[in-house]
C-alpha cells in the first residue's frame, strides 16, 4: 500500500462528525487503518506492479485531491497524477473506486 507523506486535510471524530483540533499524517494513518506496511507515493514503481487501485472516499477527495472543497475545479496530488500517467502510458489496468475516478479525469484529461 502507498499513501502521501503529508498532513491530512483535517481529522474528524467519527462518533460526532466534528472536526478535531489535531493533525495527523496521511501515511501514518493509512498504516494504522490497514495495519500493514505503507510506503510513500514516491516509492511506487510502475514496473513492479501489474495494476494500480485507488480507493475512493475522503482520502481521494481530501488528501489526493481538493475535490471535497473545489469540486470539478480541483487539483490532484502531483505524485498521484504521475502514478496515473505512468500506469496509463504502460497500458496497465487502473482501478478507481467511489470518487477516485475524479483523479483519473484530472490526471489524464
C-alpha positions in Angstrom: 0.0 0.0 0.0 1.1 3.6 -0.7 0.0 7.0 0.7 1.1 10.6 0.6 3.6 11.6 3.2 1.7 14.8 4.3 -0.7 16.0 6.9 -4.3 15.0 6.4 -6.6 17.8 5.3 -8.3 17.6 8.7 -9.1 15.0 11.4 -12.7 14.0 12.0 -14.2 12.4 15.2 -16.4 9.9 13.5 -18.5 9.4 16.6 -19.8 13.0 16.3 -18.9 14.1 12.8 -17.0 17.1 14.2 -13.5 18.2 13.2 -10.9 17.6 15.8 -8.2 20.1 16.7 -5.2 17.9 15.9 -3.1 17.0 13.0 -2.3 13.5 11.6 -0.1 12.3 8.8 -1.9 10.6 5.9 0.8 7.9 5.6 0.8 7.1 9.3 -3.0 7.0 9.4 -3.1 4.7 6.3 -0.7 2.3 8.0 -2.8 2.4 11.2 -6.0 1.7 9.3 -4.6 -1.1 7.1 -2.5 -2.5 10.0 0.3 -3.0 7.5 3.3 -1.5 5.8 2.6 1.6 3.8 5.2 3.4 1.7 5.2 6.9 0.3 3.7 7.5 -3.1 7.1 8.5 -4.5 8.3 4.9 -3.9 5.6 3.3 -6.2 7.4 2.0 -9.3 5.0 1.1 -12.2 7.4 -1.6 -13.3 6.9 -3.6 -10.1 3.1 -3.8 -10.3 0.6 -5.2 -12.8 -2.1 -2.7 -11.9 -2.9 0.2 -9.5 -6.1 0.7 -7.5 -7.1 4.0 -5.9 -9.8 3.5 -3.2 -12.3 6.3 -3.0 -13.8 8.1 -0.1 -12.4 11.1 1.8 -8.7 10.1 1.2 -9.2 10.6 -2.5 -11.4 13.6 -2.1 -9.4 15.4 0.6 -5.8 14.2 0.6 -5.1 13.1 -3.0 -7.2 15.9 -4.4 -9.0 19.1 -3.5 -12.3 17.7 -4.8 -14.1 17.9 -1.4 -13.6 21.7 -1.3 -13.3 22.7 -5.0 -15.5 20.2 -6.9 -14.6 19.7 -10.5 -12.2 22.7 -10.4 -10.0 20.7 -8.0 -6.3 19.9 -8.3 -4.8 16.5 -7.6 -1.7 15.4 -5.7 1.3 15.7 -8.2 2.5 12.2 -7.2 -0.9 10.7 -7.7 -1.1 12.4 -11.1 2.3 11.0 -12.1 1.4 7.5 -11.0 -1.8 7.6 -13.0 0.0 8.9 -16.1 2.7 6.2 -15.8 0.2 3.3 -15.5 -1.8 4.7 -18.4 1.3 5.0 -20.6 2.3 1.5 -19.6 -1.2 0.3 -20.6 -1.7 -1.3 -17.2 -5.1 -1.5 -15.5 -6.1 1.3 -13.3 -8.9 0.6 -10.7 -10.8 3.6 -9.4 -13.4 3.2 -6.6 -16.1 5.6 -5.4 -14.9 9.2 -6.0 -11.4 8.2 -7.2 -12.4 8.4 -10.9 -12.0 12.2 -10.4 -8.3 11.6 -10.0 -8.0 9.9 -13.5 -10.2 12.6 -15.1 -7.9 15.3 -13.8 -4.7 13.4 -14.5 -5.5 12.0 -17.9 -7.9 14.7 -19.1 
